């Protein structure tokens, strides 16, 4: 219990110390400094403005390749121990990712023109 309490206190001291140092070392003061946008400069557009819909396809493509890499390494470590069922499960997983990539390709996110 003492270890948990000391860890909590040291984390709290660290967070408050970093916050205090950032506040002491910051040079931007005034009303613009309290705005949560670009280090105190006045914003040119609303903070909740929407992204263009074309970025949705790029996001799907990124997530497809990102999920592939996250799951391929642990799979490669244990595939020899598990056997053929692991290979079949990975092909099923990759086929779902291929569906996402085909969707992005059909939407035109892979065109550079």
C-alpha positions as a printed Julia matrix, in Angstrom:
113×3 Matrix{Float64}:
   0.0     0.0     0.0
   2.88    2.35    0.77
   4.4     1.66   -2.66
   1.16    2.57   -4.43
   0.76    5.74   -2.39
   4.36    6.8    -3.03
   3.95    6.11   -6.75
   0.78    8.22   -6.81
   2.43   11.08   -4.91
   5.53   11.02   -7.12
   3.37   11.03  -10.28
   1.36   13.95   -8.92
   4.54   15.87   -8.07
   5.94   15.18  -11.54
   2.77   16.37  -13.3
   2.51   19.5   -11.18
   6.23   20.2   -11.65
   6.02   19.95  -15.42
   2.88   22.1   -15.47
   4.54   24.71  -13.26
   7.71   24.73  -15.36
   5.72   25.17  -18.56
   3.78   28.02  -17.02
   6.92   29.71  -15.68
   8.87   29.36  -18.93
   6.09   30.41  -21.32
   6.5    33.84  -22.81
   3.05   34.37  -24.38
   0.78   36.34  -22.07
  -2.57   38.02  -22.51
  -6.01   37.0   -23.81
  -4.66   35.29  -26.92
  -2.4    33.04  -24.84
  -5.4    31.4   -23.19
  -6.75   30.21  -26.54
  -6.12   26.5   -27.16
  -4.93   27.01  -30.73
  -1.45   27.43  -32.21
   0.39   28.65  -29.13
  -1.67   31.74  -28.54
  -2.19   33.11  -32.04
  -5.73   34.0   -33.0
  -7.5    31.22  -34.91
  -8.43   31.71  -38.56
 -11.29   29.18  -38.52
 -13.5    27.48  -35.98
 -11.84   24.67  -34.0
 -14.67   22.23  -34.76
 -14.57   22.71  -38.53
 -15.06   19.5   -40.48
 -12.5    17.64  -42.54
 -13.1    17.01  -46.21
 -14.73   13.67  -46.93
 -11.82   12.54  -49.15
  -9.68   12.02  -46.04
 -12.03    9.25  -44.88
 -10.7     6.87  -47.53
  -7.11    7.7   -46.66
  -7.87    7.02  -43.0
  -9.38    3.62  -43.85
  -6.26    2.76  -45.85
  -3.98    3.8   -42.99
  -5.98    1.77  -40.48
  -5.92   -1.29  -42.73
  -2.14   -1.28  -43.03
  -1.68   -0.28  -39.4
  -3.81   -3.15  -38.11
  -2.01   -5.52  -40.44
   1.37   -4.61  -38.98
   0.14   -4.7   -35.38
  -1.14   -8.26  -35.7
   1.44   -9.73  -38.08
   4.4    -9.65  -35.68
   2.81  -11.58  -32.79
   1.33  -13.99  -35.3
   4.74  -14.59  -36.86
   6.17  -15.37  -33.43
   3.62  -18.08  -32.59
   2.65  -19.47  -36.0
   5.11  -22.37  -35.78
   3.65  -23.47  -32.44
  -0.01  -23.21  -33.44
   0.18  -24.65  -36.93
  -2.16  -24.54  -39.9
  -5.1   -23.04  -38.0
  -3.03  -19.9   -37.39
  -2.31  -19.62  -41.11
  -6.01  -19.94  -41.95
  -6.98  -17.36  -39.35
  -4.39  -14.93  -40.71
  -5.69  -15.38  -44.24
  -9.21  -14.64  -42.98
  -7.93  -11.5   -41.22
  -5.99  -10.33  -44.26
  -9.01  -10.89  -46.49
 -10.97   -8.46  -44.31
  -8.18   -5.92  -44.68
  -8.14   -6.45  -48.44
 -11.82   -5.51  -48.49
 -10.88   -2.17  -46.88
  -8.04   -1.61  -49.34
 -10.3    -2.4   -52.32
 -12.84    0.09  -50.99
 -10.17    2.79  -50.72
  -8.88    1.95  -54.18
 -12.4     2.18  -55.61
 -12.9     5.56  -53.92
  -9.75    6.87  -55.59
  -7.53    7.47  -52.57
  -4.61    5.76  -54.29
  -4.66    8.14  -57.27
  -2.0    10.82  -57.04
  -3.45   13.08  -59.72
